[in-house]
Amino acid sequence: MNAARLATAAIALLLPAAALTPAAMATADRAASGLPTGPTSSSSGGGGISPEAPSAKPKKKKAKKKKKGPKVWTKAKKVTIRIHPQIAHPGTSAATASAARVPVEVTVLPKRRTAITLQVKAGKKWVRAASAVTAPNGTHLFRASATRGKGAATYRVVVGKRASSAGSTARWLKPSFSDNFSGGTLSSAWNHRGGDYNPASRSCSRGDASAVKVSGGVVRLSVLKDPSRTDTCTTKGDDGKPKQFSYRLNGHIGTKGAYSFTYGYAAARVKFPKERGQHGAFWLQVEEPDLRTINPRINGSEIDVIESYGLNAGKGDKALGLTTGVHRYSTKDGKTVTFPDGGWVKNANQYLTGKNDSYHGGYHVFSVEWTPTYYVYRLDGKEYWRSSKGISGTPQFPVLSLLSSDYELDALGSEARLPQHMYVDWLRVWETHP
C-alpha cells in the first residue's frame, strides 16, 4: 500500500461516518486508485495543478419598488349627496326615457381623494350599489337607477363609519312634460317654426314641416334642398365673396303656445350630424313678450342648452363643434344689442364614454338646470358650464332645430352631402318652483 492509500485509510478510520460526504468519499477513491486528488487547472497551457477558484455566489436581484399611487383616505368629516332627474343616458340607439339614469353628486369634506360607497335601501337594510374614489377636490358623480322594484330608489353614500343623509328619486319619476316621439307624427304640443326666409341670417333657408319626420321612436330634423326652388341663392362664401347655393328647408320645432315653464330641468337626448354647414340645437325661447326687450327677469333670455356645428369646426375646443350659453339683451346707444355668455364646450372629449363614442355616432343627454340665481348645464349628468348672468324669470318653451345659416353654408363643402340629419330620442322637463 503506497503512502496515498495509507493516508486515505487513516482518514477513513479517524473520521465519523457522518463526515464522509460524497465529495470526501470520491476523493478517497481517487486517492486509493493512485489518482491525483487536487483540482486540475482548466487552462490549456501547461499541465500543472492549480487551486480551484471558489464558485461565485449568485447576485440577489433587487426587488423593484412599486410606485405608490396618491393616498386615498377612508375617513371624512362630512358627506353630502344631491340627486338629479334622469338626465344621463349615453348610447348608440333609441331607448325609452325611463331607462335614463339619475346622477348622484357626492361631496366629501375635507376635499381630498376619498374612498366612497354608494348604498341603496333594500327594505330595512342598506346594500352596496357601487364604490369609487373621489377626485382630489372630494367630488364624484354616480349614475344610478331611478327605481328599485316598482317604486323610487333611496340612496346614501358612506365613508368609513360616516354616512350622508338619504336621498330619494321619488320627485323625479313624474316629469312635468315628456315626449318620447312615439308613433308617426308630432304630438299636438309641437308646432313648426321659421317658415319665412330671414334676410338677416338665413336668406337661403327656411323652416318647413317636410324637414321633420317622426319614426322609430325619434324625431328626425333635417336640412334638405328645397324642391320648390329651381333658382339659386346668393350669399357670401368662406372667402367673403358672393357664391351660389341651393335653397334649403330646415327642421325647426317648438312648443310655443302649448307648453312653457319657469325654473326646473330641461333635457333632451340628441344625436347630431357629423358634417359642418348647419348647426343642430336644443334651446329655450321666451313666450311673451319679444325676447329682445331689456330685462331678462321680465322678458327672458335665449337659453342655448347645446349647439353643434359639426366635427372639426376648428382647433382645440372647437374640434368637436359643441357650444353653449345664454344670450341676454340690453341697450347701447339707444339700440338693442346682444350680450352672449358661454362659448365652446371645453374638452368635450371628457364626456364621451370611450374612443368609439362620439356626438354624431351616439346619443347623449344635454340638460340645463334653471333656477332664479343660476343656470347649470350638464352632459349625461356631468356639469360642463354654469352662469349667473342673464337669468330669465319668465316662462320659456323648448325648441329643437337643425338650421343652415348663411355664414355656414360653404362649410358643407359639397351640396351632394345633403340632406343632413339630427335625431332626438326624447325631451323632458321637470319643473321646480322656488
C-alpha positions as CSV (number, residue, x, y, z in Angstrom):
1,M,0.0,0.0,0.0
2,N,1.5,3.3,-1.0
3,A,1.6,6.4,1.1
4,A,-1.6,7.9,-0.5
5,R,-3.6,4.8,0.2
6,L,-2.3,4.7,3.8
7,A,-3.3,8.3,4.3
8,T,-6.8,7.7,2.9
9,A,-7.3,4.7,5.1
10,A,-6.2,6.6,8.1
11,I,-8.6,9.4,7.4
12,A,-11.5,6.9,7.0
13,L,-10.7,5.3,10.3
14,L,-10.4,8.6,12.2
15,L,-13.5,10.5,10.8
16,P,-17.0,9.7,11.8
17,A,-19.3,8.3,9.2
18,A,-21.4,11.5,9.0
19,A,-18.3,13.4,7.9
20,L,-17.7,11.2,4.9
21,T,-19.6,13.2,2.4
22,P,-19.9,12.1,-1.2
23,A,-17.2,14.5,-2.2
24,A,-14.9,13.1,0.6
25,M,-15.6,9.6,-0.5
26,A,-14.9,10.4,-4.1
27,T,-11.6,11.9,-3.0
28,A,-10.8,8.8,-1.1
29,D,-11.5,6.6,-4.1
30,R,-9.3,8.7,-6.3
31,A,-6.5,8.6,-3.8
32,A,-6.9,4.8,-3.4
33,S,-6.6,4.4,-7.1
34,G,-3.5,6.5,-7.2
35,L,-5.2,9.4,-9.0
36,P,-4.4,13.0,-8.1
37,T,-6.9,14.4,-5.5
38,G,-6.5,18.1,-6.2
39,P,-8.3,20.1,-8.8
40,T,-6.6,20.4,-12.2
41,S,-6.2,23.7,-14.0
42,S,-8.7,24.5,-16.7
43,S,-6.2,26.4,-18.7
44,S,-5.0,24.9,-21.9
45,G,-1.4,25.9,-21.3
46,G,0.8,23.7,-19.0
47,G,-0.1,20.6,-17.1
48,G,0.4,21.9,-13.6
49,I,-2.1,21.8,-10.8
50,S,-3.7,25.0,-9.6
51,P,-6.2,25.6,-6.8
52,E,-9.9,25.7,-7.8
53,A,-11.4,29.2,-7.7
54,P,-14.3,29.4,-5.3
55,S,-17.7,29.4,-7.0
56,A,-19.3,32.9,-7.3
57,K,-22.5,33.4,-5.2
58,P,-25.5,34.4,-7.4
59,K,-26.4,38.0,-7.0
60,K,-29.7,38.7,-5.5
61,K,-32.0,40.8,-7.7
62,K,-33.2,43.9,-6.1
63,A,-37.0,43.9,-5.9
64,K,-38.4,46.8,-7.9
65,K,-40.2,49.2,-5.6
66,K,-43.8,49.6,-6.6
67,K,-44.8,53.2,-7.3
68,K,-47.2,54.4,-4.7
69,G,-50.3,56.0,-6.0
70,P,-51.8,59.0,-4.5
71,K,-53.1,58.5,-0.9
72,V,-56.8,57.5,-0.6
73,W,-58.5,58.5,2.6
74,T,-61.1,56.3,4.3
75,K,-62.5,58.9,6.8
76,A,-64.4,62.1,6.3
77,K,-65.9,64.9,8.4
78,K,-68.9,65.4,6.2
79,V,-70.6,63.6,3.2
80,T,-73.4,65.1,1.2
81,I,-75.3,63.9,-1.9
82,R,-77.6,65.6,-4.4
83,I,-79.8,63.5,-6.7
84,H,-80.9,65.0,-10.1
85,P,-83.6,63.8,-12.5
86,Q,-83.0,61.1,-15.2
87,I,-80.6,63.1,-17.3
88,A,-77.8,60.6,-18.0
89,H,-78.1,58.1,-20.9
90,P,-75.3,57.7,-23.4
91,G,-75.9,55.1,-26.1
92,T,-75.9,54.3,-29.8
93,S,-79.6,53.5,-30.2
94,A,-83.0,55.0,-29.3
95,A,-84.4,54.0,-25.9
96,T,-87.2,54.9,-23.6
97,A,-86.7,58.0,-21.4
98,S,-87.5,55.9,-18.3
99,A,-84.2,54.0,-18.9
100,A,-82.1,57.0,-18.2
101,R,-80.1,57.2,-15.0
102,V,-80.2,59.7,-12.2
103,P,-76.8,61.4,-11.4
104,V,-75.9,61.3,-7.7
105,E,-73.5,64.1,-7.0
106,V,-71.2,63.4,-4.0
107,T,-69.2,65.9,-2.0
108,V,-66.8,64.9,0.8
109,L,-65.1,67.2,3.3
110,P,-62.2,67.6,3.7
111,K,-61.5,67.9,0.0
112,R,-59.2,65.0,-0.8
113,R,-59.2,61.6,-2.6
114,T,-61.6,59.5,-0.5
115,A,-63.0,56.0,-0.9
116,I,-66.8,56.1,-1.0
117,T,-69.6,53.6,-1.3
118,L,-73.0,54.2,-2.8
119,Q,-75.7,52.3,-1.0
120,V,-79.3,51.7,-1.9
121,K,-82.0,50.9,0.6
122,A,-83.5,47.4,0.3
123,G,-86.3,47.0,2.8
124,K,-84.9,48.0,6.1
125,K,-81.3,47.3,5.1
126,W,-78.7,49.3,3.1
127,V,-76.9,47.3,0.3
128,R,-73.9,48.3,-1.8
129,A,-74.7,49.7,-5.2
130,A,-71.3,51.0,-6.3
131,S,-67.9,52.1,-5.0
132,A,-65.4,54.7,-6.2
133,V,-62.7,57.2,-5.2
134,T,-63.4,60.9,-5.3
135,A,-61.4,63.4,-7.2
136,P,-58.8,65.4,-5.2
137,N,-61.5,68.0,-4.6
138,G,-63.6,65.5,-2.8
139,T,-66.3,65.1,-5.5
140,H,-67.7,62.2,-7.5
141,L,-70.7,61.5,-9.8
142,F,-72.5,58.2,-9.7
143,R,-75.1,57.4,-12.3
144,A,-77.8,55.2,-10.7
145,S,-81.1,53.6,-11.4
146,A,-84.1,55.9,-10.8
147,T,-86.2,53.0,-9.5
148,R,-85.9,50.0,-7.2
149,G,-88.6,47.4,-7.8
150,K,-91.7,49.2,-8.8
151,G,-91.0,52.4,-6.8
152,A,-88.5,55.1,-6.2
153,A,-84.9,54.4,-5.1
154,T,-83.4,55.7,-2.0
155,Y,-79.6,56.3,-1.8
156,R,-76.9,57.3,0.6
157,V,-73.1,57.5,0.4
158,V,-70.8,56.0,3.1
159,V,-67.2,56.9,4.0
160,G,-65.9,54.6,6.8
161,K,-68.5,54.9,9.6
162,R,-69.9,58.2,8.3
163,A,-72.9,58.3,6.0
164,S,-74.7,61.1,4.1
165,S,-78.3,61.8,4.6
166,A,-80.6,59.6,2.5
167,G,-81.9,60.9,-0.9
168,S,-84.9,59.7,-2.9
169,T,-85.6,59.7,-6.6
170,A,-89.4,60.0,-6.0
171,R,-89.8,63.6,-7.0
172,W,-88.3,62.9,-10.4
173,L,-90.3,59.9,-11.5
174,K,-93.1,62.0,-13.0
175,P,-91.8,64.8,-15.3
176,S,-93.9,67.9,-16.0
177,F,-93.5,67.4,-19.7
178,S,-92.3,64.4,-21.7
179,D,-92.3,63.4,-25.3
180,N,-90.8,60.1,-26.4
181,F,-91.7,60.8,-30.1
182,S,-93.5,57.5,-30.5
183,G,-95.9,56.9,-33.4
184,G,-95.6,58.6,-36.8
185,T,-96.4,62.2,-36.2
186,L,-95.5,65.0,-33.8
187,S,-97.8,65.4,-30.8
188,S,-100.1,68.4,-30.6
189,A,-97.7,70.2,-28.3
190,W,-95.3,70.9,-31.2
191,N,-95.5,73.5,-33.9
192,H,-93.2,74.3,-36.9
193,R,-91.2,77.5,-36.7
194,G,-89.3,79.9,-39.0
195,G,-91.3,79.3,-42.2
196,D,-90.1,82.5,-43.8
197,Y,-86.6,83.4,-45.1
198,N,-84.7,85.6,-42.7
199,P,-82.6,88.2,-44.7
200,A,-80.5,88.9,-41.6
201,S,-79.2,85.4,-41.1
202,R,-80.9,82.7,-43.2
203,S,-81.7,84.2,-46.6
204,C,-81.2,80.8,-48.2
205,S,-83.1,78.7,-45.7
206,R,-86.5,78.4,-44.0
207,G,-88.3,76.0,-41.7
208,D,-90.7,73.5,-43.2
209,A,-92.7,70.5,-42.0
210,S,-91.2,68.3,-44.7
211,A,-87.8,68.6,-42.9
212,V,-89.3,66.9,-39.8
213,K,-90.1,63.2,-39.5
214,V,-91.2,61.0,-36.6
215,S,-90.3,57.4,-36.9
216,G,-88.8,54.6,-34.8
217,G,-89.2,56.4,-31.5
218,V,-87.2,59.5,-32.6
219,V,-87.9,62.8,-34.3
220,R,-85.5,63.5,-37.2
221,L,-84.8,67.1,-38.1
222,S,-83.2,67.7,-41.5
223,V,-81.5,70.2,-43.8
224,L,-82.5,69.3,-47.3
225,K,-82.7,71.0,-50.7
226,D,-86.0,72.9,-51.3
227,P,-87.7,71.0,-54.2
228,S,-89.9,74.0,-54.9
229,R,-86.9,76.3,-55.8
230,T,-85.1,75.8,-59.1
231,D,-83.1,79.0,-58.7
232,T,-80.1,79.5,-56.5
233,C,-79.4,81.8,-53.6
234,T,-76.5,84.2,-53.5
235,T,-74.7,84.8,-50.2
236,K,-71.1,85.1,-49.1
237,G,-68.8,82.0,-49.1
238,D,-66.0,81.3,-46.7
239,D,-63.7,83.6,-48.7
240,G,-66.1,86.5,-48.3
241,K,-67.0,86.6,-51.9
242,P,-70.6,86.1,-53.3
243,K,-71.4,82.4,-54.0
244,Q,-74.4,80.4,-55.3
245,F,-76.2,77.9,-53.1
246,S,-79.3,75.8,-53.3
247,Y,-82.2,76.9,-51.3
248,R,-82.7,74.8,-48.2
249,L,-85.5,73.6,-45.9
250,N,-84.8,73.2,-42.2
251,G,-86.3,71.2,-39.4
252,H,-87.4,73.7,-36.7
253,I,-90.0,72.9,-34.0
254,G,-91.1,74.3,-30.6
255,T,-93.9,74.1,-28.1
256,K,-94.8,77.8,-28.1
257,G,-98.4,78.3,-27.0
258,A,-98.7,74.7,-25.9
259,Y,-96.1,74.3,-23.1
260,S,-93.7,76.6,-21.3
261,F,-92.3,76.7,-17.8
262,T,-90.3,78.8,-15.4
263,Y,-87.5,77.1,-13.4
264,G,-86.6,73.5,-13.5
265,Y,-84.6,71.0,-15.5
266,A,-85.0,70.6,-19.3
267,A,-83.2,67.7,-21.0
268,A,-83.1,66.1,-24.5
269,R,-81.3,63.0,-25.8
270,V,-79.8,64.0,-29.1
271,K,-77.5,62.7,-31.9
272,F,-76.0,65.4,-34.1
273,P,-74.9,65.4,-37.7
274,K,-71.1,65.0,-38.3
275,E,-70.8,67.5,-41.1
276,R,-70.4,71.2,-40.9
277,G,-72.6,73.6,-42.9
278,Q,-75.5,73.6,-40.4
279,H,-76.0,73.6,-36.6
280,G,-78.2,71.5,-34.5
281,A,-79.6,72.9,-31.3
282,F,-81.7,72.3,-28.2
283,W,-82.7,75.6,-26.6
284,L,-85.3,77.5,-24.6
285,Q,-87.1,80.6,-26.0
286,V,-89.3,83.1,-24.2
287,E,-93.1,83.0,-24.6
288,E,-94.0,86.7,-24.4
289,P,-93.1,89.5,-24.9
290,D,-90.4,89.8,-27.6
291,L,-87.1,88.3,-26.5
292,R,-85.2,91.4,-27.5
293,T,-86.6,93.6,-24.7
294,I,-84.2,94.5,-22.0
295,N,-84.8,92.9,-18.6
296,P,-84.3,89.1,-18.6
297,R,-86.1,88.8,-15.3
298,I,-89.2,90.1,-17.0
299,N,-88.6,89.3,-20.7
300,G,-86.4,86.3,-20.7
301,S,-83.2,85.2,-22.4
302,E,-82.3,82.8,-25.1
303,I,-81.0,79.7,-23.2
304,D,-78.9,77.7,-25.6
305,V,-78.5,74.3,-23.8
306,I,-76.4,73.0,-26.6
307,E,-75.5,73.7,-30.2
308,S,-73.4,71.5,-32.5
309,Y,-71.6,73.0,-35.5
310,G,-70.1,69.7,-36.7
311,L,-66.8,67.9,-36.4
312,N,-63.6,69.8,-37.0
313,A,-65.3,73.2,-36.6
314,G,-61.8,74.5,-35.5
315,K,-58.8,73.7,-33.4
316,G,-58.8,72.9,-29.7
317,D,-62.2,73.1,-28.0
318,K,-63.7,73.8,-31.4
319,A,-62.7,70.4,-32.8
320,L,-65.9,68.7,-31.6
321,G,-68.1,71.7,-32.5
322,L,-70.2,72.0,-29.3
323,T,-71.2,75.4,-28.0
324,T,-73.4,76.5,-25.1
325,G,-74.5,79.7,-23.4
326,V,-77.1,82.4,-22.8
327,H,-78.0,85.3,-25.0
328,R,-79.1,88.3,-22.9
329,Y,-80.2,91.6,-24.3
330,S,-79.5,95.2,-23.4
331,T,-79.2,98.6,-25.0
332,K,-76.3,100.5,-26.3
333,D,-76.5,104.0,-27.8
334,G,-80.3,103.6,-27.9
335,K,-80.2,100.3,-29.7
336,T,-80.9,96.7,-28.6
337,V,-77.7,94.6,-28.5
338,T,-76.9,91.0,-27.7
339,F,-74.6,90.0,-24.9
340,P,-73.8,86.3,-25.2
341,D,-72.3,84.4,-22.3
342,G,-70.8,81.0,-22.8
343,G,-68.8,79.6,-25.8
344,W,-67.2,76.4,-26.9
345,V,-67.7,73.4,-24.6
346,K,-64.2,72.9,-23.1
347,N,-62.5,69.5,-23.6
348,A,-65.8,67.9,-24.8
349,N,-64.0,64.5,-25.2
350,Q,-64.1,64.1,-21.4
351,Y,-67.8,63.5,-21.5
352,L,-67.7,60.6,-24.0
353,T,-67.8,57.0,-22.8
354,G,-64.7,55.9,-24.8
355,K,-62.7,56.1,-28.0
356,N,-65.6,54.7,-30.1
357,D,-68.2,57.2,-28.7
358,S,-69.0,60.5,-30.4
359,Y,-71.7,63.2,-30.6
360,H,-72.6,62.2,-34.1
361,G,-72.4,58.4,-33.7
362,G,-74.3,58.1,-30.5
363,Y,-77.0,59.8,-28.3
364,H,-76.2,61.9,-25.3
365,V,-78.4,63.8,-22.9
366,F,-77.9,67.6,-22.8
367,S,-79.7,69.4,-19.9
368,V,-80.0,72.7,-18.1
369,E,-80.9,73.3,-14.5
370,W,-82.6,76.7,-14.4
371,T,-83.1,78.5,-11.0
372,P,-83.7,82.1,-10.0
373,T,-80.0,82.6,-9.4
374,Y,-78.1,80.3,-11.8
375,Y,-78.0,78.0,-14.8
376,V,-76.1,74.7,-14.7
377,Y,-75.6,72.9,-18.0
378,R,-74.9,69.1,-17.9
379,L,-73.9,66.4,-20.4
380,D,-75.2,62.9,-19.3
381,G,-75.4,64.4,-15.8
382,K,-71.9,65.9,-15.7
383,E,-71.6,69.7,-15.4
384,Y,-70.0,71.4,-18.4
385,W,-70.9,75.1,-17.9
386,R,-72.7,77.4,-15.4
387,S,-73.6,81.0,-15.3
388,S,-75.4,83.5,-13.0
389,K,-75.9,86.1,-15.8
390,G,-79.0,86.8,-17.8
391,I,-81.2,84.7,-15.5
392,S,-84.7,84.6,-17.0
393,G,-87.7,84.9,-14.7
394,T,-90.4,84.4,-17.2
395,P,-91.9,81.3,-18.9
396,Q,-89.9,79.8,-21.7
397,F,-90.6,76.9,-24.1
398,P,-88.3,74.1,-25.6
399,V,-87.1,74.4,-29.2
400,L,-85.4,71.7,-31.3
401,S,-83.8,72.8,-34.6
402,L,-81.3,72.0,-37.4
403,L,-80.6,75.3,-39.1
404,S,-78.4,76.3,-42.0
405,S,-77.4,79.9,-41.6
406,D,-75.9,81.8,-44.4
407,Y,-72.5,82.1,-42.8
408,E,-72.0,78.3,-42.6
409,L,-73.4,77.1,-45.9
410,D,-69.9,76.9,-47.6
411,A,-68.6,74.8,-44.8
412,L,-70.6,71.8,-46.0
413,G,-68.1,71.5,-48.9
414,S,-70.5,69.9,-51.4
415,E,-74.2,70.0,-51.7
416,A,-74.1,66.3,-52.6
417,R,-73.8,65.8,-48.9
418,L,-77.4,67.0,-48.4
419,P,-79.6,66.1,-46.7
420,Q,-78.2,66.3,-43.2
421,H,-80.0,64.9,-40.1
422,M,-80.2,65.4,-36.4
423,Y,-82.1,62.9,-34.2
424,V,-83.8,63.5,-30.9
425,D,-84.9,60.4,-28.9
426,W,-86.8,62.2,-26.2
427,L,-87.3,65.6,-24.4
428,R,-88.4,66.1,-20.8
429,V,-88.9,68.9,-18.3
430,W,-89.1,68.6,-14.5
431,E,-90.4,71.9,-13.1
432,T,-89.1,73.1,-9.8
433,H,-90.8,76.0,-8.1
434,P,-88.7,78.3,-5.8
